[in-house]
Amino acid sequence: MKIALLGYGKMGQSIAEIAKEQNHNIVYKTNNKPDFEQVKKADVAIEFSIPEVAFYNISECIKHQIPVISGTTGWLDKFDTAKKLAKQHQSKFLYASNFSIGVNLFFKLNTMLAKIMKTQQDYKVDISEIHHLEKKDAPSGTAISLAKQIIEHSDYKTWSHPPKSNNNLDIPIEAYREKGIFGTHIISYKSKIDDIEIKHTAHSRKGFALGAVLAAEWLVNHNKYGCFDMSDVLNI
Protein backbone atom coordinates (compact mmCIF):
# COMPACT_ATOMS: atom_id res chain seq x y z
CA MET A 1 0.00 0.00 0.00
CA LYS A 2 1.30 3.46 -0.94
CA ILE A 3 0.68 6.07 1.76
CA ALA A 4 0.77 9.87 1.77
CA LEU A 5 1.25 11.42 5.21
CA LEU A 6 -0.39 14.83 5.59
CA GLY A 7 1.21 15.86 8.84
CA TYR A 8 4.59 14.51 9.84
CA GLY A 9 4.84 15.30 13.53
CA LYS A 10 5.28 12.71 16.25
CA MET A 11 2.12 10.85 15.23
CA GLY A 12 3.00 10.91 11.55
CA GLN A 13 6.46 9.58 12.31
CA SER A 14 5.01 6.75 14.42
CA ILE A 15 2.65 5.83 11.56
CA ALA A 16 5.55 5.85 9.09
CA GLU A 17 7.51 3.48 11.33
CA ILE A 18 4.61 1.03 11.70
CA ALA A 19 3.75 1.25 7.98
CA LYS A 20 7.30 0.37 6.97
CA GLU A 21 7.34 -2.57 9.42
CA GLN A 22 4.25 -3.87 7.60
CA ASN A 23 5.88 -3.44 4.16
CA HIS A 24 3.88 -0.38 3.11
CA ASN A 25 5.52 2.50 1.27
CA ILE A 26 5.47 6.16 2.30
CA VAL A 27 5.40 7.90 -1.08
CA TYR A 28 4.80 11.44 0.19
CA LYS A 29 5.00 13.26 3.51
CA THR A 30 4.65 16.90 4.44
CA ASN A 31 4.04 19.31 7.28
CA ASN A 32 3.17 22.07 4.83
CA LYS A 33 0.37 22.69 2.33
CA PRO A 34 0.14 19.42 0.38
CA ASP A 35 0.96 19.08 -3.31
CA PHE A 36 -2.03 17.03 -4.41
CA GLU A 37 -0.32 15.94 -7.63
CA GLN A 38 2.07 14.09 -5.31
CA VAL A 39 -0.68 12.94 -2.94
CA LYS A 40 -2.50 11.33 -5.90
CA LYS A 41 0.40 8.87 -6.27
CA ALA A 42 -0.72 7.24 -3.00
CA ASP A 43 -3.42 4.63 -2.45
CA VAL A 44 -4.50 6.45 0.71
CA ALA A 45 -3.76 9.66 2.59
CA ILE A 46 -3.36 9.63 6.37
CA GLU A 47 -4.09 13.06 7.80
CA PHE A 48 -2.70 14.03 11.22
CA SER A 49 -2.10 17.76 10.96
CA ILE A 50 -3.49 20.66 13.03
CA PRO A 51 -7.08 21.90 13.41
CA GLU A 52 -6.53 24.98 11.25
CA VAL A 53 -5.69 23.02 8.09
CA ALA A 54 -7.35 19.64 8.64
CA PHE A 55 -10.59 20.40 6.81
CA TYR A 56 -8.72 21.77 3.80
CA ASN A 57 -6.52 18.67 3.60
CA ILE A 58 -9.48 16.31 3.96
CA SER A 59 -11.76 18.14 1.52
CA GLU A 60 -9.06 18.31 -1.16
CA CYS A 61 -8.38 14.58 -0.83
CA ILE A 62 -12.10 13.91 -1.17
CA LYS A 63 -12.40 16.16 -4.25
CA HIS A 64 -9.42 14.35 -5.83
CA GLN A 65 -11.03 10.98 -4.89
CA ILE A 66 -8.06 10.01 -2.77
CA PRO A 67 -9.18 7.77 0.10
CA VAL A 68 -8.35 9.67 3.29
CA ILE A 69 -8.35 8.85 6.97
CA SER A 70 -7.98 11.58 9.59
CA GLY A 71 -7.36 11.66 13.30
CA THR A 72 -6.97 15.41 13.67
CA THR A 73 -9.28 16.94 16.27
CA GLY A 74 -10.48 20.51 16.75
CA TRP A 75 -12.14 20.96 13.32
CA LEU A 76 -15.35 18.98 13.79
CA ASP A 77 -17.67 21.95 13.28
CA LYS A 78 -17.09 21.18 9.56
CA PHE A 79 -17.46 17.40 9.86
CA ASP A 80 -20.95 17.30 8.31
CA THR A 81 -19.62 19.22 5.31
CA ALA A 82 -16.85 16.65 4.86
CA LYS A 83 -19.44 13.84 4.96
CA LYS A 84 -21.51 15.58 2.28
CA LEU A 85 -18.42 16.08 0.12
CA ALA A 86 -17.55 12.37 0.36
CA LYS A 87 -21.01 11.49 -0.90
CA GLN A 88 -20.99 14.18 -3.57
CA HIS A 89 -17.60 13.16 -4.99
CA GLN A 90 -18.12 9.42 -4.44
CA SER A 91 -14.97 9.30 -2.35
CA LYS A 92 -13.92 7.43 0.78
CA PHE A 93 -13.33 9.22 4.09
CA LEU A 94 -12.71 7.67 7.51
CA TYR A 95 -12.54 9.78 10.66
CA ALA A 96 -11.70 8.72 14.19
CA SER A 97 -11.03 10.88 17.22
CA ASN A 98 -8.81 7.99 18.31
CA PHE A 99 -7.46 5.10 16.20
CA SER A 100 -6.34 2.92 19.10
CA ILE A 101 -8.05 -0.46 19.00
CA GLY A 102 -8.19 -0.39 22.81
CA VAL A 103 -9.88 3.01 22.86
CA ASN A 104 -12.49 1.87 20.36
CA LEU A 105 -13.26 -1.14 22.55
CA PHE A 106 -13.46 1.37 25.42
CA PHE A 107 -16.02 3.32 23.37
CA LYS A 108 -18.12 0.16 23.18
CA LEU A 109 -17.88 -0.37 26.95
CA ASN A 110 -18.78 3.28 27.51
CA THR A 111 -21.95 2.90 25.44
CA MET A 112 -22.93 -0.31 27.23
CA LEU A 113 -22.37 1.26 30.66
CA ALA A 114 -24.34 4.39 29.71
CA LYS A 115 -27.34 2.22 28.81
CA ILE A 116 -27.10 0.36 32.13
CA MET A 117 -26.72 3.55 34.18
CA LYS A 118 -29.60 5.41 32.50
CA THR A 119 -32.05 4.18 35.15
CA GLN A 120 -29.69 4.74 38.09
CA GLN A 121 -30.63 8.28 39.08
CA ASP A 122 -28.42 8.35 42.20
CA TYR A 123 -25.27 8.40 40.05
CA LYS A 124 -23.79 11.44 38.29
CA VAL A 125 -21.30 10.95 35.47
CA ASP A 126 -18.15 12.92 34.76
CA ILE A 127 -15.21 12.52 32.36
CA SER A 128 -11.52 13.20 32.98
CA GLU A 129 -8.76 13.17 30.39
CA ILE A 130 -5.00 13.61 30.73
CA HIS A 131 -2.60 14.24 27.83
CA HIS A 132 0.94 15.45 27.13
CA LEU A 133 1.81 19.14 27.27
CA GLU A 134 2.02 19.46 23.47
CA LYS A 135 -1.64 18.53 22.84
CA LYS A 136 -3.23 21.58 21.24
CA ASP A 137 -6.95 21.08 21.98
CA ALA A 138 -8.85 20.56 25.22
CA PRO A 139 -10.89 18.60 25.91
CA SER A 140 -9.58 15.85 23.68
CA GLY A 141 -11.60 14.61 20.73
CA THR A 142 -11.77 11.25 22.46
CA ALA A 143 -13.33 12.81 25.57
CA ILE A 144 -15.89 14.60 23.41
CA SER A 145 -16.69 11.32 21.62
CA LEU A 146 -17.19 9.62 25.00
CA ALA A 147 -19.53 12.39 26.13
CA LYS A 148 -21.57 12.23 22.93
CA GLN A 149 -21.94 8.45 23.32
CA ILE A 150 -23.27 8.88 26.86
CA ILE A 151 -25.69 11.61 25.73
CA GLU A 152 -27.00 9.37 22.96
CA HIS A 153 -27.83 6.59 25.43
CA SER A 154 -28.96 8.53 28.51
CA ASP A 155 -30.95 11.55 29.67
CA TYR A 156 -27.92 13.86 29.61
CA LYS A 157 -28.30 16.72 27.14
CA THR A 158 -24.91 18.46 26.91
CA TRP A 159 -21.26 18.33 27.94
CA SER A 160 -19.15 21.21 29.21
CA HIS A 161 -15.54 22.21 29.63
CA PRO A 162 -14.82 23.84 31.98
CA PRO A 163 -17.44 21.90 33.95
CA LYS A 164 -20.70 23.55 35.02
CA SER A 165 -21.60 22.75 38.61
CA ASN A 166 -25.34 23.50 38.56
CA ASN A 167 -26.71 21.44 35.67
CA ASN A 168 -27.69 17.83 36.34
CA LEU A 169 -28.21 17.17 32.62
CA ASP A 170 -24.68 18.30 31.74
CA ILE A 171 -21.63 16.00 31.57
CA PRO A 172 -18.58 17.80 33.03
CA ILE A 173 -15.23 17.17 31.33
CA GLU A 174 -11.96 17.91 33.14
CA ALA A 175 -8.82 18.18 30.97
CA TYR A 176 -5.30 17.99 32.38
CA ARG A 177 -1.93 18.41 30.64
CA GLU A 178 1.11 16.67 32.09
CA LYS A 179 4.56 15.81 30.81
CA GLY A 180 4.94 12.41 29.14
CA ILE A 181 1.28 11.32 29.20
CA PHE A 182 0.15 9.72 25.94
CA GLY A 183 -3.53 9.67 26.83
CA THR A 184 -5.73 8.64 29.75
CA HIS A 185 -9.54 8.78 29.81
CA ILE A 186 -11.72 8.04 32.83
CA ILE A 187 -15.51 7.73 32.97
CA SER A 188 -16.82 8.01 36.53
CA TYR A 189 -20.34 7.44 37.82
CA LYS A 190 -20.44 8.80 41.37
CA SER A 191 -23.02 8.52 44.13
CA LYS A 192 -23.01 9.18 47.86
CA ILE A 193 -22.55 5.43 48.40
CA ASP A 194 -19.89 4.45 45.87
CA ASP A 195 -18.22 5.17 42.52
CA ILE A 196 -18.09 3.15 39.30
CA GLU A 197 -15.22 3.85 36.90
CA ILE A 198 -13.90 2.62 33.58
CA LYS A 199 -10.51 3.79 32.38
CA HIS A 200 -8.24 3.58 29.34
CA THR A 201 -4.54 4.43 29.50
CA ALA A 202 -2.22 4.52 26.48
CA HIS A 203 1.40 3.58 27.16
CA SER A 204 2.81 4.82 23.84
CA ARG A 205 1.76 6.19 20.44
CA LYS A 206 2.19 2.73 18.91
CA GLY A 207 -1.44 1.75 19.54
CA PHE A 208 -2.69 4.84 17.72
CA ALA A 209 -0.31 4.25 14.81
CA LEU A 210 -1.23 0.56 14.49
CA GLY A 211 -4.91 1.46 14.40
CA ALA A 212 -4.35 4.18 11.80
CA VAL A 213 -2.52 1.78 9.47
CA LEU A 214 -5.21 -0.86 10.02
CA ALA A 215 -7.88 1.72 9.15
CA ALA A 216 -5.98 2.74 6.02
CA GLU A 217 -5.76 -0.89 4.87
CA TRP A 218 -9.47 -1.35 5.49
CA LEU A 219 -10.43 1.82 3.61
CA VAL A 220 -8.31 1.01 0.57
CA ASN A 221 -9.89 -2.44 0.30
CA HIS A 222 -13.46 -1.30 1.04
CA ASN A 223 -15.52 -1.21 -2.15
CA LYS A 224 -18.07 1.44 -1.15
CA TYR A 225 -17.65 5.20 -0.95
CA GLY A 226 -18.87 7.36 1.94
CA CYS A 227 -17.90 8.29 5.50
CA PHE A 228 -16.71 5.61 7.95
CA ASP A 229 -15.27 5.22 11.43
CA MET A 230 -13.38 2.65 13.50
CA SER A 231 -16.54 0.73 14.38
CA ASP A 232 -16.71 -0.17 10.68
CA VAL A 233 -13.06 -1.25 10.66
CA LEU A 234 -13.41 -3.39 13.81
CA ASN A 235 -16.96 -4.55 13.07
CA ILE A 236 -18.17 -3.63 16.56
HUCORWO-V338375 format. One record per backbone hydrogen bond with DSSP energy under -0.5 kcal/mol. CO is the residue of the C=O (numbers start at 1). NH is the residue of the N-H. If there is no record, write none. Layout:
co=CO nh=NH
co=CO nh=NH
This chain:
co=1 nh=3
co=1 nh=25
co=2 nh=43
co=2 nh=44
co=3 nh=27
co=3 nh=28
co=4 nh=6
co=4 nh=46
co=5 nh=7
co=5 nh=30
co=6 nh=48
co=9 nh=13
co=10 nh=14
co=11 nh=15
co=12 nh=16
co=13 nh=17
co=14 nh=18
co=15 nh=19
co=16 nh=20
co=17 nh=21
co=18 nh=22
co=19 nh=24
co=20 nh=23
co=25 nh=3
co=25 nh=27
co=28 nh=5
co=30 nh=7
co=34 nh=36
co=35 nh=38
co=35 nh=39
co=36 nh=40
co=38 nh=41
co=39 nh=42
co=44 nh=4
co=45 nh=47
co=45 nh=69
co=46 nh=6
co=46 nh=48
co=47 nh=71
co=47 nh=72
co=50 nh=53
co=50 nh=54
co=51 nh=55
co=53 nh=57
co=54 nh=58
co=55 nh=59
co=56 nh=60
co=57 nh=61
co=58 nh=62
co=59 nh=63
co=60 nh=64
co=61 nh=66
co=62 nh=65
co=65 nh=67
co=67 nh=45
co=68 nh=94
co=69 nh=47
co=70 nh=96
co=75 nh=78
co=76 nh=79
co=78 nh=82
co=79 nh=83
co=80 nh=84
co=81 nh=85
co=82 nh=86
co=83 nh=87
co=84 nh=88
co=85 nh=89
co=86 nh=91
co=87 nh=90
co=91 nh=226
co=92 nh=68
co=93 nh=228
co=94 nh=70
co=100 nh=104
co=101 nh=105
co=102 nh=106
co=103 nh=107
co=104 nh=108
co=105 nh=109
co=106 nh=110
co=107 nh=111
co=108 nh=112
co=109 nh=113
co=110 nh=114
co=111 nh=115
co=112 nh=116
co=113 nh=117
co=114 nh=118
co=116 nh=119
co=117 nh=120
co=119 nh=121
co=120 nh=123
co=124 nh=190
co=125 nh=172
co=126 nh=188
co=127 nh=174
co=128 nh=186
co=129 nh=176
co=130 nh=184
co=131 nh=178
co=132 nh=135
co=140 nh=144
co=141 nh=145
co=142 nh=146
co=143 nh=147
co=144 nh=148
co=145 nh=149
co=146 nh=150
co=147 nh=151
co=148 nh=152
co=149 nh=153
co=150 nh=153
co=151 nh=154
co=158 nh=171
co=160 nh=173
co=167 nh=170
co=169 nh=157
co=169 nh=158
co=170 nh=172
co=171 nh=160
co=172 nh=127
co=174 nh=129
co=176 nh=131
co=178 nh=181
co=180 nh=182
co=181 nh=132
co=183 nh=202
co=184 nh=130
co=185 nh=200
co=186 nh=128
co=186 nh=188
co=187 nh=198
co=188 nh=126
co=188 nh=190
co=189 nh=196
co=190 nh=124
co=194 nh=191
co=196 nh=189
co=198 nh=187
co=200 nh=185
co=205 nh=209
co=206 nh=210
co=207 nh=211
co=208 nh=212
co=209 nh=213
co=210 nh=214
co=211 nh=215
co=212 nh=216
co=213 nh=217
co=214 nh=218
co=215 nh=219
co=216 nh=220
co=217 nh=221
co=218 nh=222
co=226 nh=93
co=228 nh=95
co=229 nh=232
co=229 nh=233
co=230 nh=234
co=231 nh=235
co=231 nh=236
